[in-house]
């Protein structure tokens, strides 16, 4: 027998940035993350999509998928290999090795560098030996830091195509103020909206000089939007420890999401600031909801 909605369903405001276009011009796929516990606080792990009830601005929406967050991450390791990083190459190599050692083995990593243009050093793999070998070969490719173009291309090729995995950027970049602040950011804004809608995560370390530019603006905007970790440093000595901290954070985040649900529903594209309510038909289940993971 179907029971009534649970009385303490949480209301959360999702911003325009959480819109995710689908094939229909009038419909979008939206996603929320839900923690479900019973009356003694134990996780409820066997809810089905049919038991979730979602409204968007008071209108009932179709729940298309609900699954626990057990899927592994796919991590794009986006590393600066421009002229600016040449004096710091040993710290970069050490930091990459520390990161790979601390990251749980189930998570895929794509190693990409940004010197001059995008270079894919390894495709998505869990093979730490292969990744560490490539990290040991890291050197400056010269030229400018093609950060923005590489970020967008990497997402298009390696994260958007991994629909069943948790998309993550881990960024280590320099910023000497080389990237023009007047660059066209329309493509970045489109990416940012879509990345948020996919529940993506990002963490970044920026090695800054006396003058900084658009690279810093973009990294900080990306990381702040998804609730990641960030650091702007002016020496490379602490880089290995900071990368170890990011790997530990990723492991902890994934552990938190194992008992939480990723719930997708069909929303109305014309609703620019949807207010979403989530409930379940099963009695005795308390919910907490977030538009991003982890929470």
Rosetta blueprint (number, residue, H / E / L):
1 X L
2 X L
3 X L
4 X L
5 X L
6 X L
7 X L
8 X L
9 X L
10 X L
11 X E
12 X E
13 X E
14 X L
15 X L
16 X H
17 X H
18 X H
19 X L
20 X L
21 X E
22 X L
23 X L
24 X L
25 X L
26 X L
27 X E
28 X E
29 X E
30 X E
31 X E
32 X E
33 X E
34 X E
35 X E
36 X E
37 X E
38 X L
39 X L
40 X L
41 X L
42 X L
43 X E
44 X L
45 X L
46 X L
47 X L
48 X L
49 X H
50 X H
51 X H
52 X E
53 X E
54 X E
55 X E
56 X E
57 X L
58 X L
59 X E
60 X E
61 X E
62 X L
63 X E
64 X E
65 X E
66 X E
67 X E
68 X E
69 X L
70 X L
71 X L
72 X L
73 X E
74 X E
75 X E
76 X E
77 X E
78 X E
79 X E
80 X L
81 X L
82 X L
83 X H
84 X H
85 X H
86 X H
87 X H
88 X H
89 X H
90 X H
91 X H
92 X H
93 X H
94 X H
95 X H
96 X H
97 X H
98 X H
99 X H
100 X H
101 X H
102 X H
103 X L
104 X L
105 X L
106 X L
107 X L
108 X E
109 X E
110 X E
111 X E
112 X E
113 X E
114 X L
115 X E
116 X L
117 X L
118 X L
119 X E
120 X E
121 X E
122 X E
123 X E
124 X E
125 X E
126 X L
127 X L
128 X H
129 X H
130 X H
131 X H
132 X H
133 X H
134 X H
135 X H
136 X H
137 X L
138 X L
139 X L
140 X L
141 X L
142 X L
143 X L
144 X L
145 X E
146 X L
147 X H
148 X H
149 X H
150 X H
151 X H
152 X H
153 X H
154 X H
155 X H
156 X H
157 X H
158 X H
159 X H
160 X L
161 X L
162 X L
163 X L
164 X L
165 X L
166 X E
167 X E
168 X E
169 X E
170 X E
171 X E
172 X E
173 X E
174 X E
175 X E
176 X L
177 X L
178 X L
179 X L
180 X L
181 X L
182 X L
183 X L
184 X L
185 X L
186 X H
187 X H
188 X H
189 X H
190 X H
191 X H
192 X H
193 X H
194 X H
195 X H
196 X H
197 X H
198 X L
199 X L
200 X L
201 X E
202 X E
203 X E
204 X E
205 X E
206 X E
207 X E
208 X E
209 X L
210 X L
211 X L
212 X L
213 X L
214 X H
215 X H
216 X H
217 X H
218 X H
219 X H
220 X H
221 X H
222 X H
223 X H
224 X H
225 X H
226 X H
227 X L
228 X L
229 X L
230 X E
231 X E
232 X E
233 X E
234 X L
235 X L
236 X L
237 X L
238 X L
239 X H
240 X H
241 X H
242 X H
243 X H
244 X H
245 X H
246 X H
247 X H
248 X H
249 X H
250 X H
251 X H
252 X H
253 X H
254 X H
255 X H
256 X H
257 X H
258 X L
259 X L
260 X E
261 X E
262 X E
263 X E
264 X E
265 X E
266 X E
267 X E
268 X E
269 X L
270 X L
271 X L
272 X L
273 X L
274 X L
275 X E
276 X E
277 X E
278 X E
279 X E
280 X E
281 X L
282 X L
283 X L
284 X L
285 X L
286 X E
287 X E
288 X E
289 X E
290 X E
291 X L
292 X L
293 X L
294 X L
295 X L
